Amino acid sequence: MKLSIVVCAYNEEESIGPLLENLQRQKVPPEIADREIIVVASGCTDGTVDVVKSHMSGDETINLIEERARLGKASALNKAFEASSGDYIVLVPADVEPADKALLNLLTPFNDEAVSAVSGNPLQTPRNAPRNTAGCLARKTYRLWSRLNRRLNDVDQMAHCSGELMALRGTVKSNVPSECAADDSYIAVMAKRKGLIKFASNAVCYNILPSNVADYVNQRRRWLFGHFQTKKMAGEYPTVMDTLVLSRPRLVLQILAEEIRESPSEAGHLLSVILVEVVVYLLSMFDRLFSRQKAIWPVITSTKRIRSVGGEGRR
């Protein structure tokens, strides 16, 4: 069997090299005898392409697709899907770092033939996790997302995958609409129609989250816009807290209650998350009212620092 790993990159010269080396080291299930890495560099103006080409000279499994202009994540994914030939496809952005055995753990759930897609588990990069308000908000948001997915995973009701690390069977890949602002949500909802989506909590990847509140709000604003857009495009909401609060409020309250019981000292942080989400909702409603496009979003600059996690992240 063959594995296709898709990496979408825009001006990631600092992170793309370490990521490619990481992916080459990753263990995969024994039935996967062949793999390819497809990098789509979209309108890069830095040294991203040169770094990829330098790695290609020593590894024929790496393939590069260049887009001269930045056309959006959907365009990059569609080109990669067309070029891919794997029985399984792993999607990983250029600015994250999979932990040890992340791909092995991500792909193991496919032993169940009913599974069509699997979500990994993103965590904040340990050494660069901001300790300010934005850091607390981001950490709590990830905790709630993970808690919700564990609950939905147990009852086979997931309809969402993390854009930081996800996998799908090659047979369920689908074309992503060019205006799509949340490709991960759209892909997951479409994959759900062909099988189960599972949450691999031990398939960890490290990611830098916004280090200031403005960037955190802007990121959440685009994600929420994309979640509601997915309903319009695919006919179904992804199973995330900000959509379930409308369709399954009791479940959302249960998740919040569990979080409070487990971390009572952080109740204030949880309240802050809820208050910020209200603001994000209002901003997203504004975007929808004025039909704003977010398929090509502004870069969240505070998430693009040079990373060196060491220890667990580099194992």
C-alpha positions as CSV (number, residue, x, y, z in Angstrom):
1,M,0.0,0.0,0.0
2,K,1.1,3.6,-0.6
3,L,0.9,6.7,1.5
4,S,0.7,10.2,0.1
5,I,1.7,13.1,2.5
6,V,0.5,16.5,1.4
7,V,2.2,19.6,2.7
8,C,0.8,23.1,1.7
9,A,3.2,25.9,2.3
10,Y,3.3,29.7,1.9
11,N,6.5,31.4,2.9
12,E,7.7,28.6,5.3
13,E,11.4,28.5,4.7
14,E,12.2,28.2,8.4
15,S,9.9,25.3,9.0
16,I,9.6,23.3,5.8
17,G,13.1,21.7,6.0
18,P,12.6,20.4,9.6
19,L,9.2,19.2,8.7
20,L,10.4,17.2,5.6
21,E,13.1,15.6,7.8
22,N,10.5,14.8,10.4
23,L,8.2,13.2,7.9
24,Q,11.0,11.1,6.4
25,R,11.7,9.7,9.9
26,Q,8.1,9.0,10.8
27,K,7.1,5.3,11.3
28,V,4.0,4.1,9.4
29,P,2.0,0.8,9.6
30,P,3.9,-2.2,8.1
31,E,1.4,-2.6,5.3
32,I,2.5,0.7,3.8
33,A,5.5,-0.1,1.6
34,D,5.7,3.1,-0.4
35,R,5.2,6.7,0.3
36,E,5.4,10.1,-1.4
37,I,5.6,13.7,-0.1
38,I,3.8,16.3,-2.2
39,V,4.7,19.9,-1.3
40,V,2.5,22.6,-2.8
41,A,4.3,26.0,-2.5
42,S,1.8,28.7,-3.2
43,G,3.1,32.1,-4.3
44,C,6.1,31.9,-2.0
45,T,8.4,35.0,-2.0
46,D,11.0,33.6,0.4
47,G,13.3,30.6,0.2
48,T,10.6,27.9,0.7
49,V,11.0,26.5,-2.8
50,D,14.8,26.4,-2.7
51,V,14.7,24.5,0.6
52,V,12.3,21.9,-0.8
53,K,14.4,21.5,-3.9
54,S,17.5,20.9,-1.8
55,H,15.7,18.1,0.0
56,M,14.5,16.7,-3.3
57,S,18.0,16.2,-4.5
58,G,18.5,13.5,-1.8
59,D,15.1,12.0,-1.7
60,E,13.1,11.0,-4.9
61,T,9.9,10.6,-2.9
62,I,9.5,14.3,-2.5
63,N,7.6,16.1,-5.2
64,L,7.1,19.8,-5.6
65,I,4.1,21.7,-7.1
66,E,4.7,25.4,-7.5
67,E,1.8,28.0,-7.7
68,R,3.2,31.3,-8.9
69,A,0.4,33.2,-7.1
70,R,-1.1,32.5,-3.7
71,L,-4.5,31.1,-4.7
72,G,-5.7,29.8,-1.4
73,K,-5.5,26.5,0.5
74,A,-8.3,24.9,-1.5
75,S,-6.4,25.4,-4.8
76,A,-3.3,23.9,-3.3
77,L,-5.1,20.9,-1.9
78,N,-6.9,20.2,-5.2
79,K,-3.6,20.2,-7.1
80,A,-2.1,17.8,-4.5
81,F,-5.1,15.5,-4.6
82,E,-4.9,15.3,-8.3
83,A,-1.2,14.4,-8.1
84,S,-1.5,11.9,-5.2
85,S,-1.7,8.2,-5.8
86,G,-1.7,6.9,-2.2
87,D,-4.2,4.5,-0.7
88,Y,-4.1,6.9,2.3
89,I,-3.5,10.7,2.2
90,V,-2.1,12.6,5.2
91,L,-2.6,16.4,5.3
92,V,-0.1,18.4,7.3
93,P,0.6,22.1,7.0
94,A,4.2,23.3,6.7
95,D,4.2,25.1,10.0
96,V,3.5,22.2,12.4
97,E,5.7,19.5,13.8
98,P,4.4,15.9,14.2
99,A,5.5,14.2,17.4
100,D,7.1,10.7,17.5
101,K,4.9,8.0,15.9
102,A,2.3,10.6,14.9
103,L,1.7,9.1,11.5
104,L,1.7,5.5,12.8
105,N,-0.9,6.4,15.4
106,L,-2.9,8.5,12.8
107,L,-3.1,5.7,10.3
108,T,-3.7,2.8,12.7
109,P,-7.5,3.4,12.9
110,F,-7.8,2.6,9.2
111,N,-7.5,-1.1,10.2
112,D,-11.2,-0.7,10.6
113,E,-12.6,-0.7,7.0
114,A,-15.5,1.5,8.1
115,V,-13.2,4.4,8.8
116,S,-12.9,7.0,6.1
117,A,-10.9,9.7,7.8
118,V,-8.9,10.2,11.0
119,S,-8.1,13.4,12.9
120,G,-4.8,14.0,14.8
121,N,-4.5,15.8,18.1
122,P,-2.9,19.3,17.8
123,L,-1.1,20.7,20.9
124,Q,0.7,24.0,21.6
125,T,4.4,23.8,20.9
126,P,5.7,23.3,24.5
127,R,8.6,25.7,24.7
128,N,6.9,28.5,22.8
129,A,3.5,28.4,24.4
130,P,2.6,32.0,25.4
131,R,1.7,32.4,29.1
132,N,-0.3,35.5,28.5
133,T,-4.1,35.9,27.9
134,A,-3.9,34.7,24.3
135,G,-2.0,31.6,25.4
136,C,-4.6,30.7,28.0
137,L,-7.4,31.2,25.5
138,A,-5.7,29.0,22.9
139,R,-4.8,26.3,25.3
140,K,-8.3,26.1,26.7
141,T,-9.8,26.1,23.2
142,Y,-7.6,23.1,22.3
143,R,-8.6,21.3,25.5
144,L,-12.3,21.7,24.8
145,W,-11.9,20.6,21.2
146,S,-10.0,17.5,22.3
147,R,-12.5,16.7,25.0
148,L,-15.4,17.0,22.6
149,N,-13.7,14.8,20.0
150,R,-13.0,12.1,22.5
151,R,-16.7,12.1,23.5
152,L,-17.9,12.0,19.8
153,N,-15.3,9.4,18.9
154,D,-16.7,7.0,21.4
155,V,-20.1,7.1,19.9
156,D,-19.0,7.4,16.2
157,Q,-20.5,10.8,15.7
158,M,-17.5,12.9,14.6
159,A,-17.8,15.1,11.6
160,H,-14.6,17.2,11.9
161,C,-10.8,16.7,11.5
162,S,-8.0,18.9,12.6
163,G,-6.4,20.9,9.8
164,E,-3.1,20.5,11.6
165,L,-3.0,16.8,11.1
166,M,-5.5,14.5,9.4
167,A,-5.7,11.5,7.1
168,L,-8.2,10.1,4.7
169,R,-8.6,7.1,2.4
170,G,-7.5,7.9,-1.1
171,T,-11.0,6.8,-2.3
172,V,-12.8,9.6,-0.3
173,K,-10.8,12.6,-1.5
174,S,-12.9,15.2,-3.1
175,N,-12.5,18.5,-4.8
176,V,-12.6,21.5,-2.4
177,P,-14.5,24.5,-3.5
178,S,-12.2,27.4,-4.3
179,E,-13.9,29.8,-1.9
180,C,-13.7,27.4,1.0
181,A,-12.3,29.0,4.2
182,A,-12.3,25.8,6.3
183,D,-11.0,23.0,4.1
184,D,-10.6,20.6,7.0
185,S,-14.2,20.9,7.9
186,Y,-15.4,20.5,4.4
187,I,-13.2,17.5,3.7
188,A,-14.3,15.9,7.0
189,V,-18.0,16.4,6.3
190,M,-17.7,14.9,2.8
191,A,-15.6,11.9,4.2
192,K,-18.3,11.3,6.8
193,R,-20.7,10.4,4.1
194,K,-18.5,7.5,3.1
195,G,-17.6,6.1,6.5
196,L,-16.6,6.9,10.1
197,I,-14.3,9.6,11.3
198,K,-12.1,8.7,14.2
199,F,-10.0,10.8,16.6
200,A,-6.5,9.6,17.2
201,S,-5.6,11.4,20.4
202,N,-2.2,9.8,20.4
203,A,-1.4,11.2,17.0
204,V,0.1,14.5,18.3
205,C,1.4,17.4,16.3
206,Y,2.8,20.6,17.7
207,N,1.6,24.0,16.5
208,I,2.3,27.6,17.4
209,L,-0.9,29.4,18.4
210,P,-1.5,33.1,18.4
211,S,0.4,35.0,21.1
212,N,-1.9,38.0,21.2
213,V,-5.6,38.4,21.6
214,A,-6.1,40.2,18.3
215,D,-4.5,37.3,16.3
216,Y,-6.4,34.8,18.3
217,V,-9.7,36.5,17.5
218,N,-8.9,36.8,13.8
219,Q,-8.0,33.2,13.6
220,R,-11.1,32.1,15.4
221,R,-13.2,34.5,13.3
222,R,-12.0,32.8,10.0
223,W,-12.5,29.3,11.4
224,L,-16.1,30.1,12.5
225,F,-16.8,31.7,9.2
226,G,-15.6,28.5,7.5
227,H,-17.6,26.3,9.8
228,F,-20.9,28.0,8.8
229,Q,-19.7,28.1,5.2
230,T,-19.3,24.3,5.3
231,K,-23.0,24.0,6.1
232,K,-23.8,26.0,3.1
233,M,-21.4,24.1,0.8
234,A,-21.8,20.6,2.1
235,G,-25.2,20.7,3.7
236,E,-23.9,19.7,7.2
237,Y,-22.2,21.5,10.0
238,P,-18.8,20.1,11.3
239,T,-19.0,18.8,14.8
240,V,-17.2,21.6,16.7
241,M,-18.2,23.5,19.8
242,D,-19.3,26.7,17.9
243,T,-21.8,24.9,15.8
244,L,-23.0,22.3,18.4
245,V,-23.9,25.1,20.7
246,L,-26.8,25.7,18.4
247,S,-27.7,22.1,17.5
248,R,-26.7,20.2,20.6
249,P,-26.5,22.7,23.5
250,R,-26.9,20.0,26.1
251,L,-23.7,18.3,24.9
252,V,-21.8,21.5,24.9
253,L,-22.9,22.2,28.5
254,Q,-21.7,18.7,29.5
255,I,-18.3,19.3,27.9
256,L,-18.0,22.7,29.8
257,A,-19.1,21.0,33.0
258,E,-16.5,18.3,32.6
259,E,-13.8,20.9,32.0
260,I,-14.7,22.8,35.1
261,R,-14.7,19.7,37.3
262,E,-11.3,18.7,36.0
263,S,-9.8,22.1,36.2
264,P,-11.8,24.2,38.7
265,S,-8.9,26.7,39.2
266,E,-9.2,27.6,35.5
267,A,-12.9,28.5,35.5
268,G,-12.0,32.1,34.9
269,H,-10.1,31.1,31.7
270,L,-13.1,29.2,30.5
271,L,-15.3,32.2,31.1
272,S,-12.9,34.3,29.1
273,V,-13.0,31.8,26.2
274,I,-16.8,32.0,26.2
275,L,-16.8,35.8,26.2
276,V,-14.3,36.0,23.4
277,E,-16.4,33.4,21.4
278,V,-19.4,35.8,21.7
279,V,-17.3,38.5,20.1
280,V,-16.1,36.1,17.4
281,Y,-19.7,35.1,16.7
282,L,-20.6,38.8,16.2
283,L,-17.7,39.4,13.9
284,S,-18.5,36.2,11.9
285,M,-22.1,37.4,11.5
286,F,-20.7,40.7,10.1
287,D,-18.5,38.8,7.6
288,R,-21.5,36.6,6.5
289,L,-23.7,39.7,6.2
290,F,-21.3,41.4,3.9
291,S,-20.3,38.2,2.1
292,R,-16.6,38.6,2.8
293,Q,-14.2,36.1,1.3
294,K,-11.7,34.3,3.6
295,A,-10.4,31.6,1.2
296,I,-7.1,33.5,1.1
297,W,-6.6,34.7,4.6
298,P,-4.1,37.2,6.0
299,V,-1.1,35.4,7.7
300,I,-1.4,35.3,11.5
301,T,2.1,36.6,12.0
302,S,2.5,35.6,15.7
303,T,2.2,31.9,14.7
304,K,5.1,32.1,12.3
305,R,8.1,32.3,14.5
306,I,11.2,30.1,14.3
307,R,10.4,27.0,16.3
308,S,12.7,24.8,18.4
309,V,10.6,22.5,20.6
310,G,13.3,19.9,21.3
311,G,12.6,17.0,23.7
312,E,9.3,15.4,23.0
313,G,8.6,17.3,19.9
314,R,11.8,16.3,18.2
315,R,11.9,12.6,19.2
